[in-house]
Amino acid sequence: MAVSNPARPAPGERLCALAEIADPGARGFRFRQDSALFAGVVVRRGALLAGYVDVCPHAGWPLAALDDRFLTRNGDHILCSGHGALFDLADGACVVGPCLGERLAPWPITLRGGDVFTA
């Protein structure tokens, strides 16, 4: 049974304008409520826009060591900077690395009128 995170933003919260995320690119978001922290990442490449919880499924640490440096240099994959695992942009599946067969937890997002919102 999954434990609810009180810091996870409710559906309908505006995150940013789509134009604030490079193409290809990604942007991380952090939310805090008391001692609880929720971290998410939104990735963009062409028409693809996807959200994931910012936690490596193998190690449990954040994916990026530096702010918003979530993608490989060519923008084809999400990179875990801790151990080099690569994840598919569209479904979060690990395609290279120690967590092969696992996937990033989805963080539902939606695009409305040029802005990115939680869904």
Contacts in CASP RR format, 6 or more apart in sequence:
PFRMAT RR
TARGET T0000
AUTHOR 0000-0000-0000
METHOD contacts of the structure
MODEL  1
MAVSNPARPAPGERLCALAEIADPGARGFRFRQDSALFAGVVVRRGALLA
GYVDVCPHAGWPLAALDDRFLTRNGDHILCSGHGALFDLADGACVVGPCL
GERLAPWPITLRGGDVFTA
5 36 0 8 1.000
5 38 0 8 1.000
6 33 0 8 1.000
6 34 0 8 1.000
6 36 0 8 1.000
7 31 0 8 1.000
7 32 0 8 1.000
7 33 0 8 1.000
7 36 0 8 1.000
7 37 0 8 1.000
7 38 0 8 1.000
8 31 0 8 1.000
8 38 0 8 1.000
9 29 0 8 1.000
9 31 0 8 1.000
9 38 0 8 1.000
9 118 0 8 1.000
10 118 0 8 1.000
11 108 0 8 1.000
11 117 0 8 1.000
11 118 0 8 1.000
11 119 0 8 1.000
12 110 0 8 1.000
12 117 0 8 1.000
12 118 0 8 1.000
12 119 0 8 1.000
13 117 0 8 1.000
13 118 0 8 1.000
14 115 0 8 1.000
14 116 0 8 1.000
14 117 0 8 1.000
15 27 0 8 1.000
15 29 0 8 1.000
15 42 0 8 1.000
15 109 0 8 1.000
15 115 0 8 1.000
15 116 0 8 1.000
15 117 0 8 1.000
15 118 0 8 1.000
16 27 0 8 1.000
16 42 0 8 1.000
16 115 0 8 1.000
16 116 0 8 1.000
17 114 0 8 1.000
17 115 0 8 1.000
17 116 0 8 1.000
18 44 0 8 1.000
18 49 0 8 1.000
18 111 0 8 1.000
18 114 0 8 1.000
18 115 0 8 1.000
18 116 0 8 1.000
19 114 0 8 1.000
20 27 0 8 1.000
21 27 0 8 1.000
21 42 0 8 1.000
21 44 0 8 1.000
21 116 0 8 1.000
22 44 0 8 1.000
23 44 0 8 1.000
23 45 0 8 1.000
23 46 0 8 1.000
24 43 0 8 1.000
24 44 0 8 1.000
24 45 0 8 1.000
24 46 0 8 1.000
24 71 0 8 1.000
24 75 0 8 1.000
24 76 0 8 1.000
25 43 0 8 1.000
25 44 0 8 1.000
25 45 0 8 1.000
25 68 0 8 1.000
25 70 0 8 1.000
25 71 0 8 1.000
25 75 0 8 1.000
26 41 0 8 1.000
26 42 0 8 1.000
26 43 0 8 1.000
26 44 0 8 1.000
26 68 0 8 1.000
26 70 0 8 1.000
26 71 0 8 1.000
26 78 0 8 1.000
27 41 0 8 1.000
27 42 0 8 1.000
27 68 0 8 1.000
28 39 0 8 1.000
28 40 0 8 1.000
28 41 0 8 1.000
28 42 0 8 1.000
28 54 0 8 1.000
28 64 0 8 1.000
28 67 0 8 1.000
28 68 0 8 1.000
28 70 0 8 1.000
29 39 0 8 1.000
29 40 0 8 1.000
29 41 0 8 1.000
29 42 0 8 1.000
30 37 0 8 1.000
30 38 0 8 1.000
30 39 0 8 1.000
30 40 0 8 1.000
31 37 0 8 1.000
31 38 0 8 1.000
31 39 0 8 1.000
32 38 0 8 1.000
38 53 0 8 1.000
39 53 0 8 1.000
39 54 0 8 1.000
39 55 0 8 1.000
39 62 0 8 1.000
40 51 0 8 1.000
40 52 0 8 1.000
40 53 0 8 1.000
40 54 0 8 1.000
40 107 0 8 1.000
41 51 0 8 1.000
41 52 0 8 1.000
41 53 0 8 1.000
41 54 0 8 1.000
41 63 0 8 1.000
41 64 0 8 1.000
41 70 0 8 1.000
41 78 0 8 1.000
41 107 0 8 1.000
42 49 0 8 1.000
42 50 0 8 1.000
42 51 0 8 1.000
42 107 0 8 1.000
42 109 0 8 1.000
42 116 0 8 1.000
43 49 0 8 1.000
43 50 0 8 1.000
43 51 0 8 1.000
43 52 0 8 1.000
43 70 0 8 1.000
43 71 0 8 1.000
43 78 0 8 1.000
43 89 0 8 1.000
45 75 0 8 1.000
45 76 0 8 1.000
45 89 0 8 1.000
48 89 0 8 1.000
48 90 0 8 1.000
49 109 0 8 1.000
49 111 0 8 1.000
49 116 0 8 1.000
50 89 0 8 1.000
50 90 0 8 1.000
50 92 0 8 1.000
50 106 0 8 1.000
50 109 0 8 1.000
51 106 0 8 1.000
51 107 0 8 1.000
51 108 0 8 1.000
51 109 0 8 1.000
52 78 0 8 1.000
52 87 0 8 1.000
52 92 0 8 1.000
52 104 0 8 1.000
52 105 0 8 1.000
52 106 0 8 1.000
52 107 0 8 1.000
53 104 0 8 1.000
53 105 0 8 1.000
53 106 0 8 1.000
53 107 0 8 1.000
54 62 0 8 1.000
54 63 0 8 1.000
54 64 0 8 1.000
55 61 0 8 1.000
55 62 0 8 1.000
55 63 0 8 1.000
55 104 0 8 1.000
55 105 0 8 1.000
56 62 0 8 1.000
56 63 0 8 1.000
56 80 0 8 1.000
56 82 0 8 1.000
56 83 0 8 1.000
56 85 0 8 1.000
56 99 0 8 1.000
57 94 0 8 1.000
57 99 0 8 1.000
57 102 0 8 1.000
57 103 0 8 1.000
57 104 0 8 1.000
57 105 0 8 1.000
58 80 0 8 1.000
58 83 0 8 1.000
58 85 0 8 1.000
58 94 0 8 1.000
58 97 0 8 1.000
58 98 0 8 1.000
58 99 0 8 1.000
58 102 0 8 1.000
59 80 0 8 1.000
59 82 0 8 1.000
59 83 0 8 1.000
61 82 0 8 1.000
63 70 0 8 1.000
63 78 0 8 1.000
63 79 0 8 1.000
63 80 0 8 1.000
63 81 0 8 1.000
63 104 0 8 1.000
64 70 0 8 1.000
64 79 0 8 1.000
64 81 0 8 1.000
65 81 0 8 1.000
65 82 0 8 1.000
66 81 0 8 1.000
69 81 0 8 1.000
70 78 0 8 1.000
70 79 0 8 1.000
71 77 0 8 1.000
71 78 0 8 1.000
71 79 0 8 1.000
71 89 0 8 1.000
72 78 0 8 1.000
72 79 0 8 1.000
72 86 0 8 1.000
75 89 0 8 1.000
76 89 0 8 1.000
77 86 0 8 1.000
77 87 0 8 1.000
77 88 0 8 1.000
77 89 0 8 1.000
77 95 0 8 1.000
77 96 0 8 1.000
78 86 0 8 1.000
78 87 0 8 1.000
78 88 0 8 1.000
78 89 0 8 1.000
78 92 0 8 1.000
78 104 0 8 1.000
79 85 0 8 1.000
79 86 0 8 1.000
79 87 0 8 1.000
80 86 0 8 1.000
80 87 0 8 1.000
80 99 0 8 1.000
83 97 0 8 1.000
83 98 0 8 1.000
84 96 0 8 1.000
84 97 0 8 1.000
85 94 0 8 1.000
85 96 0 8 1.000
85 97 0 8 1.000
85 98 0 8 1.000
85 99 0 8 1.000
86 94 0 8 1.000
86 95 0 8 1.000
86 96 0 8 1.000
86 97 0 8 1.000
87 93 0 8 1.000
87 94 0 8 1.000
87 95 0 8 1.000
87 103 0 8 1.000
87 104 0 8 1.000
88 95 0 8 1.000
91 103 0 8 1.000
92 103 0 8 1.000
92 104 0 8 1.000
92 106 0 8 1.000
93 101 0 8 1.000
93 102 0 8 1.000
93 103 0 8 1.000
94 100 0 8 1.000
94 101 0 8 1.000
94 102 0 8 1.000
94 103 0 8 1.000
107 118 0 8 1.000
108 118 0 8 1.000
108 119 0 8 1.000
109 116 0 8 1.000
109 117 0 8 1.000
109 118 0 8 1.000
109 119 0 8 1.000
110 116 0 8 1.000
110 117 0 8 1.000
110 118 0 8 1.000
110 119 0 8 1.000
111 117 0 8 1.000
END
